[in-house]
Amino acid sequence: MTKKETFLQLLELLEYSNELEKNQKYLIKEDPITFNKLLNFLGIIEENLHWKVKNQYVKLIEDFLNGNISADDFSIIFIRMFEKTVEKVRQLEIDLKEKNSLNSSEISKLLLEGKACGIADLLSSVYGDCDRFNPDLSSEDAFYLDEEQFRNSIKELFFEMQKYCDE
């Protein structure tokens, strides 16, 4: 499938979703297979947006693991970076649905699967650990991570992430 065909297919899926919503119906319920196709396209876009800023993620994680920033600061900064990328995907979807001015070439590039596949899952895991980190852990709640558990988990995830970055 060419870039243009992929882009047009994404637009068709969003148009179909819009039409359903106008009738107070939702793609996930009316056509789960098509909904999954749409999610796949949006997932590829998100994956590639994360990939584009991977060096910023790497630097932030290295700063944390090397003791240059605190666990609290790392957690806050990482969550902001990650959510900024996710928000770009949401805004892109809104713009596409509303047919706002778009750069179809850029979106087409973001739809191409590349070596970025998989890094978003690792970053999601780091995000989850940031969310579970509790510096004031006073109980033995298994859900939360104390600073040592948090640092060890980030270190493991970073090791996995480096496999993508070294390719």
C-alpha positions in Angstrom: 0.0 0.0 0.0 1.4 3.4 -0.9 1.7 6.4 1.5 -1.2 8.0 -0.3 -3.4 4.9 -0.2 -2.6 4.5 3.5 -3.5 8.1 4.2 -6.8 7.9 2.3 -7.7 4.7 4.1 -7.2 6.5 7.5 -9.4 9.4 6.3 -12.1 6.9 5.2 -12.0 5.2 8.6 -12.3 8.6 10.4 -15.1 9.7 8.1 -17.0 6.4 8.8 -16.5 7.0 12.5 -17.8 10.6 12.2 -20.9 9.4 10.3 -21.7 6.9 13.0 -21.2 9.5 15.8 -23.6 11.9 14.1 -26.2 9.2 14.5 -25.2 8.6 18.2 -23.5 5.3 17.3 -19.9 4.4 17.8 -17.4 2.6 15.7 -16.2 0.4 18.5 -19.7 -1.1 19.0 -21.0 -1.0 15.4 -17.9 -2.3 13.7 -15.1 -3.6 16.0 -12.9 -4.8 13.2 -12.9 -1.4 11.5 -12.4 0.2 14.9 -9.3 -1.9 15.4 -8.0 -0.9 12.0 -8.4 2.8 13.0 -6.7 2.2 16.3 -3.8 0.5 14.5 -3.3 3.5 12.3 -3.4 5.9 15.3 -1.0 3.6 17.2 1.5 3.7 14.3 1.3 7.5 14.3 1.9 7.6 18.1 4.7 5.1 17.8 6.5 7.2 15.2 5.9 10.4 17.1 7.6 8.8 20.2 10.4 7.6 17.9 11.0 11.1 16.6 11.8 12.3 20.2 13.5 9.1 21.4 16.8 10.9 22.1 15.0 13.3 24.5 13.6 10.2 26.4 17.0 8.6 26.4 18.7 11.7 27.8 16.0 12.1 30.5 16.3 8.5 31.6 20.1 8.7 31.6 20.0 11.8 33.7 17.8 10.0 36.2 19.8 6.8 36.3 23.1 8.8 36.6 21.6 10.7 39.6 21.5 14.1 37.8 17.8 14.5 38.5 15.6 13.1 41.3 13.0 10.4 40.9 10.3 12.9 41.5 11.5 15.3 38.8 12.1 12.4 36.4 8.6 11.1 37.0 7.0 14.5 36.4 9.1 15.4 33.3 8.6 12.0 31.7 4.8 12.0 32.2 4.6 15.5 30.6 6.8 14.4 27.6 4.8 11.2 27.1 1.4 13.0 27.4 2.5 15.7 25.1 3.0 13.1 22.4 -0.3 11.4 23.1 -2.0 14.8 22.9 -0.4 15.4 19.5 -2.1 12.1 18.3 -5.4 13.2 19.7 -5.2 16.6 18.1 -4.2 15.1 14.8 -7.2 12.8 14.9 -9.5 15.8 15.7 -7.9 17.8 12.9 -8.4 14.9 10.4 -12.0 14.3 11.5 -12.7 18.0 11.2 -10.8 18.3 7.9 -8.7 21.1 9.2 -5.6 22.1 7.3 -3.3 19.1 7.2 0.1 18.2 5.9 -0.8 14.9 4.3 2.8 14.2 3.5 3.8 14.4 7.2 0.9 12.3 8.3 1.7 9.7 5.6 5.3 9.5 6.9 3.9 9.0 10.4 1.8 6.1 9.1 4.7 4.1 7.8 5.7 1.3 10.1 9.4 1.4 10.7 11.9 0.3 13.2 10.0 2.4 15.8 7.6 -0.5 16.4 7.7 -1.5 20.0 9.2 1.6 21.6 5.8 3.0 22.5 5.0 -0.1 24.6 8.3 0.4 26.5 7.6 4.1 27.0 4.1 3.2 28.2 5.7 0.9 30.8 7.9 3.7 32.0 4.9 6.0 32.1 3.1 3.3 34.2 6.0 3.1 36.6 6.1 6.9 36.9 2.4 6.8 37.8 3.0 4.0 40.4 6.0 5.7 41.9 5.4 7.0 45.4 8.3 8.6 47.2 6.4 8.6 50.5 5.7 4.9 50.5 4.9 4.1 54.1 2.8 1.0 53.6 3.5 -2.3 51.9 1.0 -1.7 49.1 2.2 -3.9 46.2 0.8 -1.5 43.6 3.1 1.4 44.4 6.9 1.5 43.8 9.4 2.9 46.3 12.4 4.7 44.9 14.6 1.7 44.7 12.0 -0.4 42.9 11.3 2.5 40.6 14.9 3.0 39.7 15.4 -0.7 39.1 12.4 -0.9 36.9 13.4 2.1 34.8 16.9 0.6 34.5 15.4 -2.6 33.1 13.1 -0.8 30.7 15.9 1.4 29.6 18.0 -1.6 28.8 15.2 -2.9 26.5 14.7 0.5 25.0 18.4 0.8 24.1 17.9 -2.2 21.8 15.7 0.0 19.6 17.9 3.0 19.8 21.1 1.1 18.8 19.6 -0.2 15.6 
